[in-house]
Amino acid sequence: MTLPPLREVIAAHGLKATKALGQNFLLDEQLLDRIAAIPGSLADTAVLEVGPGPGGLTRALLRAGARVMAIEMDRRCLPALAELEQAFPGKLRVVEGDALTIDHDELMGEPYAVVANLPYNVGTVLLTRWLGGQEWPPRWRSLTLMFQQEVAERIVAKPASDAYGRLAVLAQWRSTAKLAMKVHRSAFTPPPKVMSAIVHIEPTAMPEGVSARVLERLTQAAFGQRRKMLRQSLKGTPGAAEAMDEVGIDPTRRAETVTIEEFVALARVLSGTT
């Protein structure tokens, strides 16, 4: 079945990207196919897509052979997505709802990849949710996510760089994160004010003896006052001073100079005391 161009679909259904939902539509099908190729072969792979909108990326994922579960809260987009369901029988299921309130693992029921042009207003919240929790490895096999370029650079940042912070530690302490592709603002309708980029994340082995919750709280405290010395930013964290002494971290350092391995070492000591 030959699908109409995305611009025609948007016009036919009267769709207009709304700022309130953080929407910006991608219409370049060659670019969308390149994005769908980033995770590797998706043939007969379960894929979760959040915020499909009119279904541009959804098309590319279906063309790549994926079985797509799409969560969409904008009811206006559902008729356009229903047409895709008909065009790819048994390959697409659309769930109307808020991705922040849905249990993704339960919804998918099997290991899955996440590929999404995330709405800007929920992207970071969803990322930290996927990266969090003690259960590891996660049910997701990989995350291929579109962010504002500034956010993407924070996710893949290295210590001592301006972009390095809590997101980088959460994304890299038990995963690999790379910036897979930059996307110019002109590729979107309407064009956002900022450039975008796609980050690809794959889970790796989790360091032993570390509580994910302890590490999350530790980094939140450390980077919550990133310009202050660790002895100040971590003074509300029980046992932090002793842990820094045990690990050999100078308490006059600032969080942005602490490597991911050092945060893991601190969290390991603190995990043993809680």
C-alpha positions in Angstrom: 0.0 0.0 0.0 1.3 3.4 -1.0 1.0 5.9 1.8 0.2 9.6 1.1 3.0 12.1 1.9 3.0 13.2 5.5 2.1 16.8 4.6 -1.1 15.5 3.0 -1.9 13.5 6.1 -1.4 16.5 8.3 -3.6 18.7 6.0 -6.3 16.0 5.7 -6.7 15.6 9.4 -6.2 19.3 10.2 -3.2 18.6 12.4 -1.1 21.4 13.8 1.7 20.9 16.2 0.9 22.5 19.6 3.4 24.1 21.9 1.5 22.9 24.9 2.3 19.3 24.0 5.9 20.0 23.0 5.1 18.9 19.4 7.3 19.4 16.4 6.6 17.1 13.4 9.3 15.5 11.3 8.2 15.1 7.7 11.4 14.1 5.8 10.9 10.3 5.2 14.6 9.7 4.3 15.7 11.3 7.6 13.1 9.3 9.4 14.4 6.0 7.9 17.9 7.0 9.0 16.6 7.5 12.5 14.8 4.1 12.5 18.1 2.5 11.4 20.1 3.8 14.4 19.2 0.9 16.8 20.2 -1.7 14.2 17.9 -4.3 12.7 14.3 -3.9 14.0 12.9 -6.9 12.0 10.2 -8.4 14.2 11.4 -6.4 17.2 8.9 -4.9 19.7 9.3 -1.1 19.7 7.8 1.4 22.0 7.2 4.9 20.5 6.1 7.8 22.6 4.3 10.7 21.0 4.1 9.5 17.4 2.0 12.5 16.3 0.9 12.0 12.7 3.0 8.9 12.5 6.1 10.0 10.5 8.6 8.0 12.6 6.0 5.3 13.1 6.0 4.7 9.3 9.8 4.4 9.3 9.7 1.9 12.1 7.1 -0.2 10.4 9.0 -0.1 7.1 12.0 -1.4 9.1 9.9 -4.5 10.2 9.2 -3.4 13.8 6.1 -4.3 15.8 5.2 -0.9 17.2 3.4 0.1 20.3 2.7 3.8 20.1 1.5 5.9 23.1 -0.3 9.1 22.0 -2.2 11.5 24.2 -3.2 13.9 21.4 -6.6 12.6 20.3 -6.4 14.6 17.1 -3.6 12.3 15.9 -5.5 9.1 16.4 -7.3 9.0 13.0 -4.1 9.4 11.1 -2.5 6.6 13.2 -5.5 4.4 12.6 -4.8 4.6 8.9 -1.3 3.3 9.5 -2.8 0.4 11.5 -4.8 -0.5 8.5 -1.8 -0.2 6.2 0.4 -2.4 8.4 -2.1 -5.1 9.7 -1.0 -6.6 13.1 2.2 -4.5 13.2 0.9 -1.3 15.0 -1.1 -0.8 18.2 -1.9 2.7 19.3 -2.6 3.4 23.0 -4.3 6.7 23.9 -2.8 8.0 27.1 0.0 9.8 29.0 3.3 7.9 28.7 4.2 9.3 32.2 1.4 7.4 33.8 1.7 4.1 31.9 3.8 1.1 33.0 5.8 0.5 29.8 7.1 -2.9 30.8 3.6 -4.2 31.5 2.3 -2.6 28.3 5.0 -4.2 26.2 5.0 -7.6 27.9 8.4 -8.6 26.3 11.9 -7.1 25.8 11.6 -4.0 23.6 13.5 -1.1 22.0 12.4 2.5 22.6 12.6 4.8 19.5 10.9 8.2 19.9 11.0 11.8 18.8 10.1 12.7 22.4 7.9 15.7 23.1 10.3 18.3 24.5 8.3 18.9 27.7 8.5 15.2 28.9 11.7 14.0 27.4 14.0 14.3 30.4 11.4 12.9 32.8 10.9 9.8 30.7 14.7 9.3 30.3 15.4 9.4 34.0 12.5 7.0 34.5 13.9 4.5 32.0 17.4 4.8 33.5 16.3 4.5 37.1 15.4 1.6 39.4 17.3 -1.2 41.0 16.2 -3.9 38.5 18.9 -4.2 35.9 19.3 -5.0 33.1 16.0 -3.3 32.2 13.3 -4.7 29.9 14.3 -2.2 27.2 17.1 -3.2 25.0 18.0 0.2 23.8 16.8 3.8 23.8 17.0 5.9 20.7 15.6 9.3 21.6 15.4 12.8 20.1 16.2 15.7 22.4 17.1 19.3 22.2 20.8 19.3 21.3 21.7 20.9 24.6 20.0 18.1 26.5 21.6 15.4 24.3 25.0 16.9 25.0 24.3 16.7 28.7 23.5 13.0 28.5 26.7 12.1 26.7 29.0 14.6 28.5 32.3 13.8 30.1 33.6 14.9 33.5 35.0 18.5 33.8 32.9 19.7 30.8 30.3 22.4 31.1 27.6 19.9 30.1 28.6 17.3 32.6 26.0 16.7 35.4 23.5 14.3 36.9 22.0 13.2 33.5 25.5 12.1 32.3 26.1 10.0 35.4 22.6 8.4 35.3 23.0 7.6 31.6 26.6 6.3 31.8 27.1 4.5 35.1 25.5 1.3 33.8 24.9 2.1 30.1 26.7 3.4 27.1 25.4 6.7 25.7 26.4 8.2 22.4 25.2 11.1 20.3 24.1 9.3 17.1 22.8 12.1 14.9 22.2 15.9 14.9 19.0 17.1 13.3 18.7 20.7 12.0 15.8 22.7 13.2 14.7 23.2 9.6 13.7 19.5 9.4 10.7 20.1 11.7 7.3 21.6 11.1 7.1 24.0 12.7 10.9 24.6 13.2 11.8 24.8 16.9 14.0 27.6 18.1 16.8 25.1 18.9 18.8 22.3 17.2 18.0 18.7 18.0 20.0 15.5 18.4 19.4 11.8 18.8 21.0 9.9 21.6 21.4 6.1 21.5 21.7 4.3 24.9 22.4 0.6 25.5 22.5 -1.0 29.0 25.7 -2.6 30.3 26.6 -4.5 33.4 25.6 -2.9 36.6 28.4 -2.3 39.1 28.1 -4.7 42.1 27.1 -3.5 45.6 25.6 -0.2 44.5 22.0 0.9 45.2 20.5 2.8 42.3 18.5 4.9 44.7 21.6 5.8 46.7 23.4 6.8 43.5 20.4 8.9 42.3 20.1 10.7 45.6 23.9 11.3 45.7 24.1 12.8 42.3 21.0 14.9 42.9 22.6 16.4 46.0 26.0 16.9 44.4 24.8 18.6 41.3 21.9 20.4 43.0 24.6 22.8 44.1 27.2 22.1 41.5 29.2 25.3 42.1 29.7 24.4 45.8 32.4 22.1 47.2 31.3 18.5 47.8 31.6 19.0 51.6 28.9 21.6 51.3 26.6 20.1 48.7 26.7 16.7 50.4 26.5 17.8 54.0 22.9 16.7 54.1 23.8 13.2 52.9 24.4 10.9 55.9 27.8 9.3 55.8 29.0 11.3 52.8 32.0 12.9 54.5 33.2 9.5 55.8 32.6 7.9 52.3 34.7 10.6 50.6 37.5 10.0 53.0 37.3 6.2 52.5 37.3 6.5 48.7 39.9 9.3 48.6 37.9 12.1 47.2 39.0 15.6 48.3 35.9 17.2 49.8 36.9 20.6 48.4 36.3 19.4 44.8 33.1 20.3 42.9 30.7 17.7 41.5 31.6 18.5 37.9 35.1 17.2 38.5 34.0 13.9 40.0 34.2 11.0 37.5 31.3 8.5 37.1 33.6 5.8 38.6 34.1 8.0 41.6 30.4 8.6 42.1 29.9 4.8 41.8 32.6 4.2 44.4 30.9 6.7 46.8 27.5 5.2 46.2 28.9 1.7 46.9 30.2 2.8 50.3 27.0 4.6 51.1 24.9 1.6 49.9 26.7 -0.5 52.5 25.8 1.8 55.3 22.1 2.2 54.6 
